Amino acid sequence: MPLMIDVVSDVVCPWCFIGKRRLEGALALYAKAHPDAPAPTVTWRPFQLNPGMPDEGMAREEYVRRKFGGQGGAVYDRVSAVGREVGIEFRFDQIKRQPNTLAAHSLIELAEARSAQDAVVEAMFKAYFLDGVDLTDRASLVATATGAGLDRAEVEEWLDNAQAREVAAAEDARAREIGIEGVPFFIFNSRVGVSGAHPSEALLEAMKQAEQPEQP
């Protein structure tokens, strides 16, 4: 049975994008160490960094000012430096809107049912952090999701489905109920939890730990 990995994250979390790259590195190390083992299954779970964000989002400049005061530049300089280490060229200067991410999360859940989650998550991260796409804007969400392989008609219908967003919100709430306060948060085989975008080697060690037989 393949190793199961749940990744709790938000598409506007830069450390989650970094965590995705580091997880990919860990998966490559795992495949090298276990060439005959089935590939682990990765499922992306929703978390809202800003659960109180208005549906229409807000100006990015105002968001950064409220969150970091005058320290925003220094914070994002550090993130950018770490991003370059894993091949991500963050373009924070391109981001004009801080979005509400429930609709984006609902599309990621749709993608799970279509075996396209990784592609949609990757597309969301790149759209936001590299191209400054407003993920609150419906047309932008449709373009991002369909560009990653989802059917346009289905995406349009899904975005009209209030229940889909409610499901994503409920999963976000469950993550908080089990004690997750920040993302990315990795859960291996429903047994081993790792908080933060740790290096690939550390994530590989968590995989190994999760595959050990449980002690009686």
Residue pairs with C-beta under 8 A, 6 or more apart in sequence:
1 38
2 37
2 38
2 39
2 40
2 41
3 30
3 37
3 40
3 41
3 188
3 189
3 207
3 210
3 211
4 40
4 41
4 43
4 188
4 189
4 190
5 23
5 40
5 41
5 42
5 43
5 186
5 187
5 188
5 207
6 42
6 43
6 45
6 186
6 187
6 190
7 16
7 19
7 20
7 23
7 42
7 43
7 44
7 45
7 184
7 185
7 186
7 187
8 45
8 46
8 47
8 175
8 180
8 183
8 184
8 185
8 186
8 187
9 16
9 19
9 20
9 44
9 45
9 47
9 121
9 183
9 184
9 185
10 16
10 46
10 47
10 48
10 49
10 101
10 105
10 183
11 101
11 104
11 105
11 108
11 121
11 124
11 125
11 128
11 135
12 49
12 50
12 98
12 99
12 101
12 128
12 135
13 47
13 49
13 183
13 184
14 76
14 79
14 83
14 90
14 129
15 79
15 183
15 184
15 196
15 197
16 125
16 183
16 184
16 197
17 83
17 88
17 90
17 125
17 129
18 79
18 82
18 83
18 86
18 88
18 197
19 183
19 184
19 186
19 196
19 197
19 198
20 121
20 122
20 125
20 184
21 86
21 87
21 88
22 86
22 197
22 198
22 199
22 200
22 203
23 42
23 186
23 200
23 203
24 200
25 86
25 199
25 200
25 203
26 200
26 201
26 203
26 204
26 207
27 39
27 40
27 42
28 200
29 200
29 201
29 204
30 37
30 40
30 204
30 207
31 37
31 39
33 204
40 207
42 117
42 118
43 112
43 117
44 108
44 112
44 117
44 118
44 121
45 171
45 175
46 101
46 102
46 105
46 108
46 109
46 168
46 169
46 171
46 172
46 175
47 172
47 175
47 180
47 183
47 185
48 100
48 101
48 102
48 105
48 169
48 172
49 101
49 183
50 63
50 98
50 100
50 101
51 172
53 98
53 99
53 100
53 101
54 100
55 100
55 136
56 100
56 136
57 97
57 98
57 99
57 100
57 134
57 136
58 97
58 98
59 96
59 97
59 98
60 95
60 96
60 97
60 98
63 98
64 72
64 98
65 72
68 75
76 90
76 92
79 90
79 92
80 90
80 92
82 197
83 89
83 90
88 129
88 130
89 130
90 129
90 130
91 129
91 130
91 131
91 132
92 129
93 132
94 130
94 131
94 132
95 128
95 129
95 132
96 132
96 134
97 134
97 136
97 137
99 128
99 134
99 135
99 136
100 136
101 135
102 165
102 168
102 169
103 135
103 136
103 138
103 141
103 159
103 165
104 124
104 135
104 141
105 165
105 168
105 171
105 172
106 158
106 159
106 161
106 164
106 165
106 167
106 168
107 120
107 124
107 141
107 145
107 150
107 155
107 158
107 159
108 117
108 120
108 121
108 124
109 164
109 167
109 168
109 171
110 145
110 150
110 154
110 155
110 158
110 164
111 117
111 119
111 120
111 121
111 145
111 148
111 150
114 149
114 150
114 151
116 148
116 149
116 150
119 148
119 149
120 144
120 145
120 148
120 149
120 150
122 148
123 144
123 145
123 147
123 148
124 135
124 144
127 133
127 135
127 140
127 144
128 135
133 140
133 144
134 140
135 141
135 144
138 159
141 155
141 159
142 152
142 155
142 156
142 159
145 155
146 152
146 155
158 164
175 185
180 195
182 195
182 196
184 195
184 196
184 197
185 193
185 194
185 195
185 196
186 193
186 194
186 195
186 203
186 206
187 193
187 194
188 194
188 206
188 207
188 209
188 210
189 210
189 211
191 210
191 214
192 206
192 209
192 210
194 202
194 203
194 206
